[in-house]
Amino acid sequence: MTWLPADFVHPLRVDVPGGCHLRPISGADAAIDYPAVTGSRERLWSIFGDAWGWPAATMTYEANRADLERHAAEIEAHESFNYVLFDEAETTEYGCVYIDPPEKAGADAEVSWWVVDDRVGTPLERDLDAFVPRWIAGAWPFERPRFIGRDLSWKEWLALPDRDRS
């Protein structure tokens, strides 16, 4: 049994309030993604570092591209989803949204997201914070999604029991 229905079709473009949109990330996005991630690396590490070991201080452009290619393959296989938040022209990345199968007990999906440092505390971040839970509820087949960093802290998430995979 997989975590998504066999006939589920993931969204390819999702308009977000404020003139931005989400779309599945690909290796071709590395030239825009790498500076977005490295420009916000310290804050992103403070959020995701303990859980994911990301983004490492030593992350290279090539390692980032390989990571994006892995994400694209996972999206294609419906194993997990990484959506990038772009301006309309897709020349500026503002952040990412991750939709993953649960690692911890008590949820049927684990969702997290971030914006680049210069968008923290702005209407764009507030719009994304309000939008993502509504989007997940309306477009995804989950009954108990967990919004990590929102419903509970990353520290609280790490303390949860692992999901029984038997």
GUMAR-111890 format. One record per residue (C-alpha): x, y, z; residue in one letter. Coordinates in steps of 0.05 Angstrom, whole numbers, plus 32768, in hexadecimal, padded with zeros to 4 digits. Layout:
N
> X_Y_Z_a
...
REM end
This chain:
166
> 8000_8000_8000_m
> 801A_8045_7FEE_t
> 800D_8085_8012_w
> 7FE5_80A2_7FD7_l
> 7FAB_8085_7FAF_p
> 7FC4_8065_7F6E_a
> 7F9B_8096_7F44_d
> 7FB2_80D5_7F68_f
> 7FCD_810B_7F39_v
> 7FF9_813E_7F5B_h
> 7FF0_8188_7F4A_p
> 8021_81A3_7F16_l
> 8015_81ED_7F25_r
> 7FF3_820D_7F60_v
> 7FE6_8258_7F64_d
> 7FF5_8276_7FA7_v
> 7FD9_82B9_7FBF_p
> 8006_82F3_7FB0_g
> 8018_82E1_7F68_g
> 8045_82A5_7F75_c
> 803C_825C_7F64_h
> 8054_8217_7F79_l
> 806B_81E1_7F4A_r
> 8092_81A0_7F52_p
> 80DC_81AD_7F56_i
> 810E_8190_7F24_s
> 8159_818C_7F1B_g
> 8153_81C5_7EE8_a
> 8140_81F3_7F22_d
> 8185_81EE_7F42_a
> 819E_8230_7F27_a
> 8165_8254_7F4C_i
> 815E_8224_7F87_d
> 81A8_8223_7F9C_y
> 81AE_826D_7FAB_p
> 8169_826D_7FCD_a
> 817E_8234_7FFB_v
> 81C5_824C_8009_t
> 81AD_8293_8013_g
> 817F_827A_804B_s
> 81AB_8240_8062_r
> 81B5_8252_80AB_e
> 816B_825C_80B8_r
> 8159_821E_808F_l
> 818C_81F5_80B6_w
> 816C_820E_80F7_s
> 8129_81F2_80DE_i
> 813B_81B3_80B8_f
> 8182_81A2_80CE_g
> 8173_8174_8108_d
> 813D_814E_80E2_a
> 815A_814C_809B_w
> 81A3_8162_80A1_g
> 8192_8197_806D_w
> 81AC_81C5_8052_p
> 81F3_81B2_8064_a
> 8226_81EB_8068_a
> 8250_81C5_8034_t
> 8217_81BC_8002_m
> 8231_81C7_7FBB_t
> 820B_81DC_7F7E_y
> 8213_8195_7F62_e
> 81FA_8175_7FA2_a
> 81BE_81A4_7FA1_n
> 81AE_8192_7F59_r
> 81B3_8147_7F6A_a
> 8184_8153_7FA5_d
> 8152_8175_7F77_l
> 8157_813D_7F44_e
> 8149_810B_7F7C_r
> 810C_8134_7F91_h
> 80F4_8135_7F49_a
> 80FA_80E9_7F45_a
> 80D4_80E2_7F87_e
> 809D_810F_7F6C_i
> 8097_80E6_7F2D_e
> 8092_80A6_7F57_a
> 8061_80C7_7F87_h
> 8091_80B8_7FC1_e
> 8094_8100_7FDA_s
> 808A_8146_7FBE_f
> 80B4_8185_7FBF_n
> 8091_81C2_7FA2_y
> 80B9_8201_7F94_v
> 8099_8245_7FA0_l
> 80A7_8273_7F65_f
> 8095_82B7_7F4B_d
> 806B_82B6_7F0C_e
> 80A6_82B7_7EDD_a
> 80CB_8280_7F05_e
> 8108_82AC_7F0B_t
> 8106_82B2_7F57_t
> 80FD_827A_7F89_e
> 80DB_828E_7FCA_y
> 80DB_824B_7FEE_g
> 80C3_8203_7FEC_c
> 808A_81D6_8005_v
> 8098_818D_8016_y
> 8062_8158_8018_i
> 807D_8116_8032_d
> 8063_80D3_8049_p
> 8063_80D0_8095_p
> 80A2_80BC_80BA_e
> 8081_80C4_80FD_k
> 8042_80A3_8119_a
> 7FFF_80C7_8118_g
> 7FFB_80E7_80D3_a
> 7FF1_80D2_808B_d
> 801E_8109_806F_a
> 8052_8139_8089_e
> 8053_817E_806B_v
> 8086_81B6_8076_s
> 809A_81F5_8052_w
> 80C9_8231_8053_w
> 80D5_8274_8033_v
> 8117_8296_8024_v
> 8134_82C4_805A_d
> 811E_8305_8038_d
> 80D5_82ED_8037_r
> 80D1_82D9_8080_v
> 809B_8302_80A3_g
> 807F_831D_8062_t
> 8039_8316_8044_p
> 8055_82E0_8017_l
> 8068_82B5_8052_e
> 8025_82C2_8075_r
> 8000_82B1_8034_d
> 8027_8270_802C_l
> 801C_825E_8076_d
> 7FD1_8266_806C_a
> 7FCF_8247_8027_f
> 7FF5_8205_8031_v
> 7FC5_81E4_8063_p
> 7F88_81F8_8037_r
> 7FAB_81DD_7FF9_w
> 7FBD_819B_801A_i
> 7F75_8194_8034_a
> 7F56_81A3_7FF0_g
> 7F85_8183_7FBE_a
> 7FA6_8148_7FE2_w
> 7F86_8107_7FFA_p
> 7F9E_810B_8042_f
> 7F73_8104_8080_e
> 7FA8_8114_80B5_r
> 7FDF_813F_8098_p
> 8012_815A_80CA_r
> 802E_819F_80BF_f
> 8073_819C_80DD_i
> 808C_81DE_80F7_g
> 8043_81F5_80FC_r
> 8018_81C1_8121_d
> 8055_81AD_8149_l
> 809E_81C1_814B_s
> 80D5_819A_8128_w
> 80EF_8187_816D_k
> 80AB_816B_8180_e
> 80A7_8146_813D_w
> 80EB_8126_8148_l
> 80D3_810D_818C_a
> 8096_80E9_816F_l
> 809A_809D_8167_p
> 80AD_8085_8121_d
> 8074_806B_80F7_r
> 806B_8020_80F8_d
> 807F_800A_80B2_r
> 8069_7FC1_80B8_s
REM end
